[in-house]
Amino acid sequence: MTAQHACDTADLEPGEAMRLDLEAADGSPLPVALVRDEDGEFHALSDICSHGQVSLSDGEVEGCTVECWLHGSTFDLRTGRPLSLPATQPVPVYPVTVDGERVLVDVDATADVPG
């Protein structure tokens, strides 16, 4: 499968997030948080917190992080790594491409995560 159309750029303001159910390789729905950081860059990561099993897209976006609303863990939008407890495990991140006004997410690939 190739990148899937997630939304249009105008659908998400800087500092906002939305939940999407994209199609996994096996055809099942895959919950993805699409986040536009405060600088306007788009990021896609699993919408399920690795600690509390709740939706990250309902959390607060600050800089290039999203905070889980239930227990306060923050995750780096670029790497999926937790930056604060209680979460200790990263969440998957997915490559995002902006093609004109279309935001595309490839859930079949993992993003290149720095060191």
C-alpha positions in Angstrom: 0.0 0.0 0.0 1.2 3.5 -0.6 0.7 6.7 1.3 -3.0 7.5 2.2 -4.7 10.8 2.0 -5.1 11.8 5.6 -6.5 15.4 5.3 -5.9 18.7 3.6 -3.5 21.2 5.1 -6.3 23.6 5.9 -8.0 20.9 8.1 -5.4 21.2 10.9 -4.1 24.4 12.4 -0.6 24.6 14.0 -0.8 23.2 17.5 -3.7 20.9 16.7 -4.1 17.1 16.4 -6.8 14.8 15.0 -7.5 11.1 15.1 -7.6 9.2 11.9 -8.4 5.6 11.2 -6.2 4.7 8.3 -6.0 1.3 6.6 -3.3 -1.1 7.8 -1.7 -3.5 5.3 -4.1 -6.3 6.4 -7.1 -4.0 5.7 -7.9 -3.3 9.4 -8.3 0.2 10.7 -5.2 1.7 12.3 -5.6 4.6 14.7 -3.2 7.4 13.8 -2.7 10.8 15.5 -2.0 13.4 12.8 -0.4 16.4 14.5 0.6 19.8 13.2 3.3 21.2 15.5 3.5 24.8 16.5 5.8 25.5 13.5 3.3 24.1 11.1 5.0 20.8 10.3 2.9 17.6 10.1 3.7 14.5 12.0 1.9 11.1 12.2 2.2 8.6 15.1 0.2 5.9 16.7 -2.9 7.4 18.4 -2.6 5.0 21.3 -0.4 6.0 24.2 2.1 3.3 25.0 1.3 3.7 28.7 -2.4 4.3 29.2 -4.0 3.0 26.0 -5.8 6.3 25.4 -5.9 8.6 22.4 -2.9 10.9 22.0 -4.8 13.1 19.5 -6.9 14.3 22.5 -3.7 15.6 24.2 -2.0 19.0 24.3 0.4 19.9 21.5 3.4 22.0 22.6 6.3 22.7 20.3 7.2 19.3 18.8 5.6 17.2 21.5 2.1 15.9 22.4 1.1 15.2 26.0 -1.1 12.3 26.9 -4.2 13.8 28.5 -4.6 10.9 31.0 -1.3 10.6 32.8 0.8 13.5 31.4 3.5 11.6 29.4 4.9 13.6 26.6 6.0 12.2 23.3 8.4 13.6 20.7 6.4 14.0 17.5 9.5 13.2 15.3 10.7 10.0 17.1 7.7 8.8 19.1 9.9 8.5 22.1 8.5 9.3 25.5 10.1 12.4 27.1 8.4 12.0 30.5 7.0 9.3 32.8 5.0 7.3 33.3 5.4 6.1 29.6 8.6 4.3 29.0 8.0 2.8 25.5 7.9 4.8 22.3 4.9 4.9 19.9 5.3 4.2 16.2 5.8 7.2 13.9 4.9 7.2 10.2 6.2 9.2 7.2 4.2 12.2 6.2 4.3 13.9 2.8 2.6 17.1 1.9 1.6 17.2 -1.8 0.2 20.6 -2.6 -2.8 20.8 -0.1 -3.0 17.1 0.5 -1.4 15.5 3.6 -0.4 11.9 3.0 0.6 9.3 5.6 2.3 6.0 4.9 1.3 3.6 7.7 3.2 0.7 6.0 6.5 2.3 6.5 8.2 3.6 9.6 9.7 7.0 9.6 13.5 7.4 9.8 14.0 8.2 13.4 17.3 9.8 14.4 19.6 7.9 16.8 
